[in-house]
Amino acid sequence: MTAVATAPARILVLCTGNSCRSIMAEALFRELGDGRVVVQSAGSAPAGRINPRTEQVLDEAGIDHGWARSKSMSEFLDRQFDHVITVCDNAAEACPVFPGPAIRTHWSIPDPALATGAEEEQLVVYRSAMADLRGRIADFLARLDG
């Protein structure tokens, strides 16, 4: 029997600023997705730049992010997605709502940009957010494989 090739799942990851969590998630999906997904990320109020600590923890993990830029979700309103994942902390902020048909998933991830303390203490928070996202994305991809 010949296997039928399926189209990659189209995923949009949203948060507010598109400078930390959604960028990490997009980078991790690209790294772990192995062609099974096409992913974009955006924010409801984009920061206009990637947070330097986000870039640092991605560099530490050896994950490419040269393509990354902070984008508005309005850039994607005319596109169709199979999955829209919000990664904001709904206890502390309003999560964006993306219109259109898609399976919606919410992962409540505290915003590492709000971390305080010394530089290393802040980086611990960023690394923790990335580890949380990595686990959730691995689970998501495993379910996608059926």
Residue frames as qw, qx, qy, qz and C-alpha x, y, z in Angstrom:
[[0.000, 0.890, 0.456, 0.000, 0.00, 0.00, 0.00],
 [0.411, 0.394, -0.012, 0.822, 1.29, 3.47, -0.86],
 [0.240, -0.550, -0.465, 0.651, 1.24, 6.13, 1.82],
 [0.184, 0.824, 0.382, 0.375, -0.70, 9.24, 0.95],
 [0.377, 0.065, -0.216, 0.898, 1.22, 12.44, 1.52],
 [0.149, -0.838, -0.519, 0.085, -0.68, 14.92, 3.61],
 [0.216, 0.769, -0.020, 0.602, -0.25, 18.66, 3.45],
 [0.365, 0.022, -0.558, 0.745, 1.61, 20.23, 6.36],
 [0.234, -0.767, -0.572, 0.170, -0.60, 21.63, 9.10],
 [0.199, 0.593, 0.040, 0.779, -0.85, 25.43, 8.88],
 [0.525, -0.578, -0.497, 0.378, -0.30, 26.97, 12.32],
 [0.078, 0.724, -0.053, 0.684, -0.52, 30.54, 13.59],
 [0.563, -0.376, -0.533, 0.507, 0.88, 31.25, 17.06],
 [0.037, -0.775, -0.156, -0.611, -0.40, 34.43, 18.71],
 [0.457, -0.471, -0.480, 0.582, 0.46, 36.50, 21.75],
 [0.013, 0.931, 0.249, -0.268, 0.35, 40.20, 22.43],
 [0.100, -0.861, 0.293, 0.404, 3.81, 41.54, 21.53],
 [0.900, 0.421, 0.017, 0.114, 5.20, 38.86, 19.18],
 [0.190, 0.825, -0.476, 0.240, 8.62, 39.39, 20.73],
 [0.278, -0.458, 0.791, -0.295, 9.01, 36.50, 23.20],
 [0.617, 0.007, 0.735, -0.282, 6.59, 33.57, 23.58],
 [0.777, 0.536, 0.229, -0.236, 5.12, 33.37, 20.09],
 [0.382, 0.762, -0.517, -0.085, 8.57, 33.82, 18.52],
 [0.285, -0.404, 0.858, -0.142, 9.94, 31.00, 20.70],
 [0.717, 0.218, 0.602, -0.276, 7.00, 28.81, 19.71],
 [0.678, 0.694, -0.094, -0.225, 7.42, 29.56, 16.01],
 [0.171, 0.691, -0.702, -0.001, 11.15, 28.77, 16.22],
 [0.434, -0.217, 0.847, -0.217, 10.48, 25.52, 18.10],
 [0.777, 0.414, 0.373, -0.292, 7.77, 24.42, 15.64],
 [0.549, 0.744, -0.350, -0.147, 10.21, 25.08, 12.78],
 [0.029, -0.583, 0.804, -0.118, 12.94, 23.15, 14.59],
 [0.410, -0.083, 0.868, -0.269, 10.84, 20.18, 15.71],
 [0.676, 0.407, 0.210, -0.577, 8.18, 20.11, 12.99],
 [0.407, -0.194, 0.820, 0.352, 10.29, 18.28, 10.41],
 [0.119, 0.014, -0.645, -0.755, 8.13, 19.46, 7.50],
 [0.091, -0.454, -0.886, 0.034, 4.86, 18.48, 9.19],
 [0.052, -0.832, -0.436, 0.340, 3.88, 22.10, 9.85],
 [0.315, 0.488, 0.135, 0.802, 4.03, 25.51, 8.25],
 [0.398, -0.675, -0.488, 0.385, 4.08, 28.03, 11.08],
 [0.159, 0.610, 0.025, 0.776, 3.79, 31.77, 11.50],
 [0.364, -0.516, -0.573, 0.523, 3.59, 33.92, 14.61],
 [0.044, 0.580, 0.203, 0.788, 2.11, 37.33, 15.27],
 [0.200, -0.289, -0.612, 0.708, 0.89, 39.67, 17.97],
 [0.018, 0.815, 0.574, 0.076, -2.18, 41.76, 18.62],
 [0.070, -0.994, 0.074, 0.030, 0.08, 44.69, 19.63],
 [0.883, 0.206, -0.110, 0.407, 3.49, 43.82, 18.13],
 [0.529, -0.716, 0.025, 0.456, 6.53, 45.16, 19.94],
 [0.417, 0.890, -0.159, -0.091, 8.31, 45.87, 16.66],
 [0.275, 0.634, -0.711, 0.128, 11.42, 43.90, 17.63],
 [0.850, -0.157, -0.501, 0.045, 12.40, 40.54, 19.04],
 [0.553, -0.806, 0.176, -0.113, 13.31, 40.67, 22.72],
 [0.303, 0.684, -0.654, 0.114, 17.13, 40.26, 23.05],
 [0.431, -0.331, 0.780, -0.312, 16.70, 37.64, 25.81],
 [0.870, 0.299, 0.277, -0.278, 14.47, 35.61, 23.50],
 [0.635, 0.678, -0.370, -0.001, 17.25, 35.70, 20.91],
 [0.066, -0.617, 0.741, -0.256, 19.77, 34.69, 23.58],
 [0.655, -0.136, 0.682, -0.296, 17.87, 31.61, 24.77],
 [0.857, 0.480, 0.080, -0.170, 17.22, 30.53, 21.17],
 [0.394, 0.732, -0.546, 0.102, 20.96, 30.93, 20.47],
 [0.359, -0.470, 0.750, -0.296, 21.79, 28.89, 23.59],
 [0.785, 0.117, 0.555, -0.248, 19.56, 26.10, 22.29],
 [0.282, -0.208, 0.733, 0.582, 21.10, 26.27, 18.82],
 [0.378, 0.617, 0.690, -0.026, 17.75, 27.18, 17.24],
 [0.275, 0.196, 0.363, 0.868, 17.80, 29.40, 14.14],
 [0.048, 0.774, 0.526, -0.348, 15.86, 32.65, 14.41],
 [0.274, -0.205, 0.312, 0.886, 17.44, 34.72, 11.65],
 [0.036, -0.427, -0.686, -0.588, 14.05, 34.86, 9.91],
 [0.238, -0.633, -0.676, 0.292, 12.25, 36.23, 12.98],
 [0.034, 0.237, 0.017, 0.971, 10.56, 39.62, 13.08],
 [0.145, 0.366, 0.667, -0.633, 7.76, 41.04, 15.23],
 [0.102, -0.201, -0.646, -0.729, 4.55, 41.04, 13.16],
 [0.468, 0.050, 0.300, -0.830, 0.94, 42.08, 13.56],
 [0.429, 0.220, 0.873, -0.073, -1.78, 39.46, 13.31],
 [0.480, 0.694, 0.158, -0.512, -3.43, 41.77, 10.76],
 [0.129, 0.550, -0.695, -0.445, -0.80, 40.55, 8.26],
 [0.026, -0.054, 0.993, 0.104, -2.48, 37.14, 8.35],
 [0.481, 0.282, 0.461, -0.690, -6.20, 38.00, 8.34],
 [0.674, 0.449, -0.241, -0.535, -6.54, 36.90, 4.72],
 [0.318, 0.353, -0.879, -0.046, -4.91, 33.50, 5.33],
 [0.876, -0.264, -0.195, -0.354, -6.42, 30.19, 6.38],
 [0.012, 0.489, -0.812, 0.318, -4.91, 28.23, 9.26],
 [0.665, -0.183, -0.711, -0.136, -5.64, 24.73, 10.52],
 [0.619, -0.507, -0.474, 0.367, -4.60, 25.64, 14.07],
 [0.037, 0.762, -0.135, 0.632, -4.42, 28.95, 15.93],
 [0.706, -0.335, -0.488, 0.389, -2.52, 28.71, 19.21],
 [0.124, -0.882, 0.097, -0.445, -2.50, 31.54, 21.74],
 [0.739, -0.016, -0.480, 0.473, 0.40, 31.55, 24.19],
 [0.056, -0.570, 0.221, -0.789, -0.46, 34.48, 26.43],
 [0.184, -0.132, -0.812, 0.538, -1.08, 34.33, 30.16],
 [0.250, -0.562, -0.541, -0.574, -4.84, 34.74, 30.27],
 [0.498, -0.646, -0.487, 0.314, -4.69, 35.44, 33.99],
 [0.380, -0.539, -0.034, 0.751, -2.63, 38.57, 33.37],
 [0.040, 0.354, -0.364, -0.861, -3.49, 39.83, 29.88],
 [0.710, 0.461, 0.241, -0.475, -6.12, 39.79, 27.14],
 [0.516, -0.094, 0.746, 0.411, -5.34, 37.14, 24.54],
 [0.281, 0.333, -0.377, -0.817, -5.89, 38.01, 20.89],
 [0.676, 0.319, 0.622, -0.232, -8.76, 36.43, 18.98],
 [0.025, -0.293, 0.665, 0.687, -8.12, 35.43, 15.37],
 [0.698, 0.317, 0.171, -0.619, -11.16, 35.18, 13.08],
 [0.565, 0.410, -0.614, -0.368, -11.84, 32.32, 10.70],
 [0.965, -0.147, -0.073, -0.203, -12.18, 28.57, 10.85],
 [0.409, 0.498, -0.701, 0.305, -9.37, 26.88, 12.74],
 [0.764, -0.414, -0.474, 0.143, -8.86, 24.60, 15.68],
 [0.065, -0.812, 0.243, -0.526, -8.10, 26.92, 18.58],
 [0.797, -0.243, -0.434, 0.343, -5.75, 26.00, 21.37],
 [0.137, -0.898, 0.176, -0.379, -4.66, 28.10, 24.33],
 [0.771, -0.087, -0.411, 0.480, -1.45, 27.61, 26.27],
 [0.288, -0.947, -0.043, -0.138, -1.22, 29.96, 29.25],
 [0.760, 0.085, -0.169, 0.622, 2.45, 30.94, 29.34],
 [0.288, -0.867, -0.145, 0.380, 3.48, 33.80, 31.66],
 [0.473, 0.854, -0.059, 0.210, 5.23, 36.62, 29.78],
 [0.795, -0.188, -0.122, 0.564, 8.99, 36.31, 30.39],
 [0.292, 0.554, 0.040, 0.779, 9.40, 39.97, 29.42],
 [0.447, -0.774, -0.074, -0.442, 7.83, 40.81, 32.79],
 [0.846, -0.230, -0.316, 0.362, 10.63, 39.03, 34.68],
 [0.125, -0.939, 0.201, -0.248, 12.53, 41.12, 37.19],
 [0.816, -0.488, 0.227, 0.210, 15.82, 40.73, 38.99],
 [0.266, -0.612, 0.571, 0.479, 19.36, 40.32, 37.80],
 [0.474, 0.471, -0.527, -0.525, 20.05, 39.39, 34.18],
 [0.183, 0.157, -0.970, -0.032, 20.63, 35.71, 34.99],
 [0.282, 0.266, 0.757, -0.526, 17.40, 35.55, 37.01],
 [0.539, 0.512, 0.014, -0.669, 15.50, 36.95, 34.05],
 [0.389, 0.402, -0.747, -0.359, 17.14, 34.47, 31.68],
 [0.119, 0.017, 0.963, -0.242, 15.98, 31.63, 33.94],
 [0.483, 0.449, 0.459, -0.596, 12.39, 32.80, 33.33],
 [0.511, 0.564, -0.373, -0.531, 12.96, 32.89, 29.55],
 [0.187, 0.292, -0.932, -0.102, 14.51, 29.42, 29.58],
 [0.293, 0.180, 0.839, -0.422, 11.58, 28.12, 31.62],
 [0.567, 0.527, 0.144, -0.617, 9.07, 29.55, 29.13],
 [0.453, 0.506, -0.625, -0.385, 10.97, 27.95, 26.27],
 [0.003, -0.134, 0.984, -0.120, 11.11, 24.58, 28.04],
 [0.452, 0.344, 0.613, -0.549, 7.36, 24.76, 28.69],
 [0.575, 0.581, -0.148, -0.556, 6.72, 25.57, 25.02],
 [0.235, 0.421, -0.849, -0.216, 9.06, 22.79, 23.85],
 [0.204, 0.056, 0.942, -0.259, 7.11, 20.20, 25.85],
 [0.512, 0.500, 0.414, -0.562, 3.74, 21.45, 24.63],
 [0.479, 0.609, -0.397, -0.493, 4.92, 21.55, 21.01],
 [0.070, 0.273, -0.956, -0.083, 6.34, 18.03, 21.23],
 [0.343, 0.273, 0.819, -0.372, 2.97, 16.82, 22.56],
 [0.504, 0.610, 0.087, -0.605, 1.11, 18.77, 19.86],
 [0.360, 0.530, -0.658, -0.396, 3.26, 17.25, 17.11],
 [0.105, -0.080, 0.987, -0.090, 2.80, 13.75, 18.54],
 [0.451, 0.451, 0.617, -0.461, -1.00, 14.20, 18.42],
 [0.439, 0.644, -0.238, -0.579, -0.73, 15.59, 14.90],
 [0.168, 0.369, -0.881, -0.243, 0.99, 12.36, 13.87],
 [0.771, -0.115, -0.230, -0.582, -2.06, 10.54, 15.19]]
